């Protein structure tokens, strides 16, 4: 017993066998859709990569800022320790 899907598939196959132009048109449309889909995926990949590249650059800038602040803080701590030593020495 054939399912409705199997009957439709067989009918479609028969239709394509009898109508070469329709088969060619369908194959062309499928190829164009595939190319379009590939372009869409490539564009999405480029967008994601640009987003991650931007995030990485922001993280690098934040890290440089943090390192500069740490250096400033260490320098200030050193200065304050020196002042404390001078006060204790008196």
Phi and psi in radians as a Rosetta constraint file:
Dihedral C 1 N 2 CA 2 C 2 CIRCULARHARMONIC -1.531 0.35
Dihedral N 2 CA 2 C 2 N 3 CIRCULARHARMONIC 2.388 0.35
Dihedral C 2 N 3 CA 3 C 3 CIRCULARHARMONIC -1.400 0.35
Dihedral N 3 CA 3 C 3 N 4 CIRCULARHARMONIC 2.826 0.35
Dihedral C 3 N 4 CA 4 C 4 CIRCULARHARMONIC -1.031 0.35
Dihedral N 4 CA 4 C 4 N 5 CIRCULARHARMONIC -0.605 0.35
Dihedral C 4 N 5 CA 5 C 5 CIRCULARHARMONIC -1.193 0.35
Dihedral N 5 CA 5 C 5 N 6 CIRCULARHARMONIC -0.723 0.35
Dihedral C 5 N 6 CA 6 C 6 CIRCULARHARMONIC -1.117 0.35
Dihedral N 6 CA 6 C 6 N 7 CIRCULARHARMONIC -0.728 0.35
Dihedral C 6 N 7 CA 7 C 7 CIRCULARHARMONIC -1.092 0.35
Dihedral N 7 CA 7 C 7 N 8 CIRCULARHARMONIC -0.745 0.35
Dihedral C 7 N 8 CA 8 C 8 CIRCULARHARMONIC -1.128 0.35
Dihedral N 8 CA 8 C 8 N 9 CIRCULARHARMONIC -0.752 0.35
Dihedral C 8 N 9 CA 9 C 9 CIRCULARHARMONIC -1.088 0.35
Dihedral N 9 CA 9 C 9 N 10 CIRCULARHARMONIC -0.733 0.35
Dihedral C 9 N 10 CA 10 C 10 CIRCULARHARMONIC -1.138 0.35
Dihedral N 10 CA 10 C 10 N 11 CIRCULARHARMONIC -0.720 0.35
Dihedral C 10 N 11 CA 11 C 11 CIRCULARHARMONIC -1.120 0.35
Dihedral N 11 CA 11 C 11 N 12 CIRCULARHARMONIC -0.716 0.35
Dihedral C 11 N 12 CA 12 C 12 CIRCULARHARMONIC -1.131 0.35
Dihedral N 12 CA 12 C 12 N 13 CIRCULARHARMONIC -0.763 0.35
Dihedral C 12 N 13 CA 13 C 13 CIRCULARHARMONIC -1.058 0.35
Dihedral N 13 CA 13 C 13 N 14 CIRCULARHARMONIC -0.774 0.35
Dihedral C 13 N 14 CA 14 C 14 CIRCULARHARMONIC -1.087 0.35
Dihedral N 14 CA 14 C 14 N 15 CIRCULARHARMONIC -0.752 0.35
Dihedral C 14 N 15 CA 15 C 15 CIRCULARHARMONIC -1.033 0.35
Dihedral N 15 CA 15 C 15 N 16 CIRCULARHARMONIC -0.797 0.35
Dihedral C 15 N 16 CA 16 C 16 CIRCULARHARMONIC -1.161 0.35
Dihedral N 16 CA 16 C 16 N 17 CIRCULARHARMONIC -0.622 0.35
Dihedral C 16 N 17 CA 17 C 17 CIRCULARHARMONIC -1.131 0.35
Dihedral N 17 CA 17 C 17 N 18 CIRCULARHARMONIC -0.675 0.35
Dihedral C 17 N 18 CA 18 C 18 CIRCULARHARMONIC -1.405 0.35
Dihedral N 18 CA 18 C 18 N 19 CIRCULARHARMONIC -0.403 0.35
Dihedral C 18 N 19 CA 19 C 19 CIRCULARHARMONIC -2.178 0.35
Dihedral N 19 CA 19 C 19 N 20 CIRCULARHARMONIC 1.500 0.35
Dihedral C 19 N 20 CA 20 C 20 CIRCULARHARMONIC -1.062 0.35
Dihedral N 20 CA 20 C 20 N 21 CIRCULARHARMONIC -0.636 0.35
Dihedral C 20 N 21 CA 21 C 21 CIRCULARHARMONIC -1.089 0.35
Dihedral N 21 CA 21 C 21 N 22 CIRCULARHARMONIC -0.713 0.35
Dihedral C 21 N 22 CA 22 C 22 CIRCULARHARMONIC -1.136 0.35
Dihedral N 22 CA 22 C 22 N 23 CIRCULARHARMONIC -0.730 0.35
Dihedral C 22 N 23 CA 23 C 23 CIRCULARHARMONIC -1.075 0.35
Dihedral N 23 CA 23 C 23 N 24 CIRCULARHARMONIC -0.736 0.35
Dihedral C 23 N 24 CA 24 C 24 CIRCULARHARMONIC -1.127 0.35
Dihedral N 24 CA 24 C 24 N 25 CIRCULARHARMONIC -0.743 0.35
Dihedral C 24 N 25 CA 25 C 25 CIRCULARHARMONIC -1.105 0.35
Dihedral N 25 CA 25 C 25 N 26 CIRCULARHARMONIC -0.717 0.35
Dihedral C 25 N 26 CA 26 C 26 CIRCULARHARMONIC -1.166 0.35
Dihedral N 26 CA 26 C 26 N 27 CIRCULARHARMONIC -0.758 0.35
Dihedral C 26 N 27 CA 27 C 27 CIRCULARHARMONIC -1.095 0.35
Dihedral N 27 CA 27 C 27 N 28 CIRCULARHARMONIC -0.717 0.35
Dihedral C 27 N 28 CA 28 C 28 CIRCULARHARMONIC -1.107 0.35
Dihedral N 28 CA 28 C 28 N 29 CIRCULARHARMONIC -0.800 0.35
Dihedral C 28 N 29 CA 29 C 29 CIRCULARHARMONIC -1.081 0.35
Dihedral N 29 CA 29 C 29 N 30 CIRCULARHARMONIC -0.702 0.35
Dihedral C 29 N 30 CA 30 C 30 CIRCULARHARMONIC -1.151 0.35
Dihedral N 30 CA 30 C 30 N 31 CIRCULARHARMONIC -0.699 0.35
Dihedral C 30 N 31 CA 31 C 31 CIRCULARHARMONIC -1.136 0.35
Dihedral N 31 CA 31 C 31 N 32 CIRCULARHARMONIC -0.758 0.35
Dihedral C 31 N 32 CA 32 C 32 CIRCULARHARMONIC -1.121 0.35
Dihedral N 32 CA 32 C 32 N 33 CIRCULARHARMONIC -0.711 0.35
Dihedral C 32 N 33 CA 33 C 33 CIRCULARHARMONIC -1.116 0.35
Dihedral N 33 CA 33 C 33 N 34 CIRCULARHARMONIC -0.686 0.35
Dihedral C 33 N 34 CA 34 C 34 CIRCULARHARMONIC -1.118 0.35
Dihedral N 34 CA 34 C 34 N 35 CIRCULARHARMONIC -0.728 0.35
Dihedral C 34 N 35 CA 35 C 35 CIRCULARHARMONIC -1.129 0.35
Dihedral N 35 CA 35 C 35 N 36 CIRCULARHARMONIC -0.746 0.35
Dihedral C 35 N 36 CA 36 C 36 CIRCULARHARMONIC -1.080 0.35
Dihedral N 36 CA 36 C 36 N 37 CIRCULARHARMONIC -0.754 0.35
Dihedral C 36 N 37 CA 37 C 37 CIRCULARHARMONIC -1.104 0.35
Dihedral N 37 CA 37 C 37 N 38 CIRCULARHARMONIC -0.720 0.35
Dihedral C 37 N 38 CA 38 C 38 CIRCULARHARMONIC -1.101 0.35
Dihedral N 38 CA 38 C 38 N 39 CIRCULARHARMONIC -0.732 0.35
Dihedral C 38 N 39 CA 39 C 39 CIRCULARHARMONIC -1.103 0.35
Dihedral N 39 CA 39 C 39 N 40 CIRCULARHARMONIC -0.735 0.35
Dihedral C 39 N 40 CA 40 C 40 CIRCULARHARMONIC -1.075 0.35
Dihedral N 40 CA 40 C 40 N 41 CIRCULARHARMONIC -0.785 0.35
Dihedral C 40 N 41 CA 41 C 41 CIRCULARHARMONIC -1.100 0.35
Dihedral N 41 CA 41 C 41 N 42 CIRCULARHARMONIC -0.717 0.35
Dihedral C 41 N 42 CA 42 C 42 CIRCULARHARMONIC -1.117 0.35
Dihedral N 42 CA 42 C 42 N 43 CIRCULARHARMONIC -0.729 0.35
Dihedral C 42 N 43 CA 43 C 43 CIRCULARHARMONIC -1.112 0.35
Dihedral N 43 CA 43 C 43 N 44 CIRCULARHARMONIC -0.730 0.35
Dihedral C 43 N 44 CA 44 C 44 CIRCULARHARMONIC -1.110 0.35
Dihedral N 44 CA 44 C 44 N 45 CIRCULARHARMONIC -0.704 0.35
Dihedral C 44 N 45 CA 45 C 45 CIRCULARHARMONIC -1.076 0.35
Dihedral N 45 CA 45 C 45 N 46 CIRCULARHARMONIC -0.744 0.35
Dihedral C 45 N 46 CA 46 C 46 CIRCULARHARMONIC -1.092 0.35
Dihedral N 46 CA 46 C 46 N 47 CIRCULARHARMONIC -0.727 0.35
Dihedral C 46 N 47 CA 47 C 47 CIRCULARHARMONIC -1.113 0.35
Dihedral N 47 CA 47 C 47 N 48 CIRCULARHARMONIC -0.775 0.35
Dihedral C 47 N 48 CA 48 C 48 CIRCULARHARMONIC -1.088 0.35
Dihedral N 48 CA 48 C 48 N 49 CIRCULARHARMONIC -0.744 0.35
Dihedral C 48 N 49 CA 49 C 49 CIRCULARHARMONIC -1.110 0.35
Dihedral N 49 CA 49 C 49 N 50 CIRCULARHARMONIC -0.726 0.35
Dihedral C 49 N 50 CA 50 C 50 CIRCULARHARMONIC -1.099 0.35
Dihedral N 50 CA 50 C 50 N 51 CIRCULARHARMONIC -0.699 0.35
Dihedral C 50 N 51 CA 51 C 51 CIRCULARHARMONIC -1.092 0.35
Dihedral N 51 CA 51 C 51 N 52 CIRCULARHARMONIC -0.824 0.35
Dihedral C 51 N 52 CA 52 C 52 CIRCULARHARMONIC -1.163 0.35
Dihedral N 52 CA 52 C 52 N 53 CIRCULARHARMONIC -0.641 0.35
Dihedral C 52 N 53 CA 53 C 53 CIRCULARHARMONIC -1.101 0.35
Dihedral N 53 CA 53 C 53 N 54 CIRCULARHARMONIC -0.748 0.35
Dihedral C 53 N 54 CA 54 C 54 CIRCULARHARMONIC -1.084 0.35
Dihedral N 54 CA 54 C 54 N 55 CIRCULARHARMONIC -0.754 0.35
Dihedral C 54 N 55 CA 55 C 55 CIRCULARHARMONIC -1.098 0.35
Dihedral N 55 CA 55 C 55 N 56 CIRCULARHARMONIC -0.711 0.35
Dihedral C 55 N 56 CA 56 C 56 CIRCULARHARMONIC -1.115 0.35
Dihedral N 56 CA 56 C 56 N 57 CIRCULARHARMONIC -0.734 0.35
Dihedral C 56 N 57 CA 57 C 57 CIRCULARHARMONIC -1.139 0.35
Dihedral N 57 CA 57 C 57 N 58 CIRCULARHARMONIC -0.699 0.35
Dihedral C 57 N 58 CA 58 C 58 CIRCULARHARMONIC -1.092 0.35
Dihedral N 58 CA 58 C 58 N 59 CIRCULARHARMONIC -0.717 0.35
Dihedral C 58 N 59 CA 59 C 59 CIRCULARHARMONIC -1.135 0.35
Dihedral N 59 CA 59 C 59 N 60 CIRCULARHARMONIC -0.708 0.35
Dihedral C 59 N 60 CA 60 C 60 CIRCULARHARMONIC -1.086 0.35
Dihedral N 60 CA 60 C 60 N 61 CIRCULARHARMONIC -0.760 0.35
Dihedral C 60 N 61 CA 61 C 61 CIRCULARHARMONIC -1.087 0.35
Dihedral N 61 CA 61 C 61 N 62 CIRCULARHARMONIC -0.761 0.35
Dihedral C 61 N 62 CA 62 C 62 CIRCULARHARMONIC -1.102 0.35
Dihedral N 62 CA 62 C 62 N 63 CIRCULARHARMONIC -0.678 0.35
Dihedral C 62 N 63 CA 63 C 63 CIRCULARHARMONIC -1.148 0.35
Dihedral N 63 CA 63 C 63 N 64 CIRCULARHARMONIC -0.739 0.35
Dihedral C 63 N 64 CA 64 C 64 CIRCULARHARMONIC -1.077 0.35
Dihedral N 64 CA 64 C 64 N 65 CIRCULARHARMONIC -0.752 0.35
Dihedral C 64 N 65 CA 65 C 65 CIRCULARHARMONIC -1.079 0.35
Dihedral N 65 CA 65 C 65 N 66 CIRCULARHARMONIC -0.767 0.35
Dihedral C 65 N 66 CA 66 C 66 CIRCULARHARMONIC -1.101 0.35
Dihedral N 66 CA 66 C 66 N 67 CIRCULARHARMONIC -0.749 0.35
Dihedral C 66 N 67 CA 67 C 67 CIRCULARHARMONIC -1.100 0.35
Dihedral N 67 CA 67 C 67 N 68 CIRCULARHARMONIC -0.717 0.35
Dihedral C 67 N 68 CA 68 C 68 CIRCULARHARMONIC -1.109 0.35
Dihedral N 68 CA 68 C 68 N 69 CIRCULARHARMONIC -0.725 0.35
Dihedral C 68 N 69 CA 69 C 69 CIRCULARHARMONIC -1.136 0.35
Dihedral N 69 CA 69 C 69 N 70 CIRCULARHARMONIC -0.710 0.35
Dihedral C 69 N 70 CA 70 C 70 CIRCULARHARMONIC -1.084 0.35
Dihedral N 70 CA 70 C 70 N 71 CIRCULARHARMONIC -0.763 0.35
Dihedral C 70 N 71 CA 71 C 71 CIRCULARHARMONIC -1.076 0.35
Dihedral N 71 CA 71 C 71 N 72 CIRCULARHARMONIC -0.754 0.35
Dihedral C 71 N 72 CA 72 C 72 CIRCULARHARMONIC -1.054 0.35
Dihedral N 72 CA 72 C 72 N 73 CIRCULARHARMONIC -0.783 0.35
Dihedral C 72 N 73 CA 73 C 73 CIRCULARHARMONIC -1.126 0.35
Dihedral N 73 CA 73 C 73 N 74 CIRCULARHARMONIC -0.735 0.35
Dihedral C 73 N 74 CA 74 C 74 CIRCULARHARMONIC -1.124 0.35
Dihedral N 74 CA 74 C 74 N 75 CIRCULARHARMONIC -0.711 0.35
Dihedral C 74 N 75 CA 75 C 75 CIRCULARHARMONIC -1.087 0.35
Dihedral N 75 CA 75 C 75 N 76 CIRCULARHARMONIC -0.790 0.35
Dihedral C 75 N 76 CA 76 C 76 CIRCULARHARMONIC -1.108 0.35
Dihedral N 76 CA 76 C 76 N 77 CIRCULARHARMONIC -0.720 0.35
Dihedral C 76 N 77 CA 77 C 77 CIRCULARHARMONIC -1.062 0.35
Dihedral N 77 CA 77 C 77 N 78 CIRCULARHARMONIC -0.737 0.35
Dihedral C 77 N 78 CA 78 C 78 CIRCULARHARMONIC -1.073 0.35
Dihedral N 78 CA 78 C 78 N 79 CIRCULARHARMONIC -0.753 0.35
Dihedral C 78 N 79 CA 79 C 79 CIRCULARHARMONIC -1.091 0.35
Dihedral N 79 CA 79 C 79 N 80 CIRCULARHARMONIC -0.779 0.35
Dihedral C 79 N 80 CA 80 C 80 CIRCULARHARMONIC -1.135 0.35
Dihedral N 80 CA 80 C 80 N 81 CIRCULARHARMONIC -0.654 0.35
Dihedral C 80 N 81 CA 81 C 81 CIRCULARHARMONIC -1.098 0.35
Dihedral N 81 CA 81 C 81 N 82 CIRCULARHARMONIC -0.708 0.35
Dihedral C 81 N 82 CA 82 C 82 CIRCULARHARMONIC -1.093 0.35
Dihedral N 82 CA 82 C 82 N 83 CIRCULARHARMONIC -0.736 0.35
Dihedral C 82 N 83 CA 83 C 83 CIRCULARHARMONIC -1.110 0.35
Dihedral N 83 CA 83 C 83 N 84 CIRCULARHARMONIC -0.706 0.35
Dihedral C 83 N 84 CA 84 C 84 CIRCULARHARMONIC -1.088 0.35
Dihedral N 84 CA 84 C 84 N 85 CIRCULARHARMONIC -0.759 0.35
Dihedral C 84 N 85 CA 85 C 85 CIRCULARHARMONIC -1.059 0.35
Dihedral N 85 CA 85 C 85 N 86 CIRCULARHARMONIC -0.744 0.35
Dihedral C 85 N 86 CA 86 C 86 CIRCULARHARMONIC -1.091 0.35
Dihedral N 86 CA 86 C 86 N 87 CIRCULARHARMONIC -0.718 0.35
Dihedral C 86 N 87 CA 87 C 87 CIRCULARHARMONIC -1.174 0.35
Dihedral N 87 CA 87 C 87 N 88 CIRCULARHARMONIC -0.688 0.35
Dihedral C 87 N 88 CA 88 C 88 CIRCULARHARMONIC -1.201 0.35
Dihedral N 88 CA 88 C 88 N 89 CIRCULARHARMONIC -0.565 0.35
Dihedral C 88 N 89 CA 89 C 89 CIRCULARHARMONIC -1.215 0.35
Dihedral N 89 CA 89 C 89 N 90 CIRCULARHARMONIC -0.462 0.35
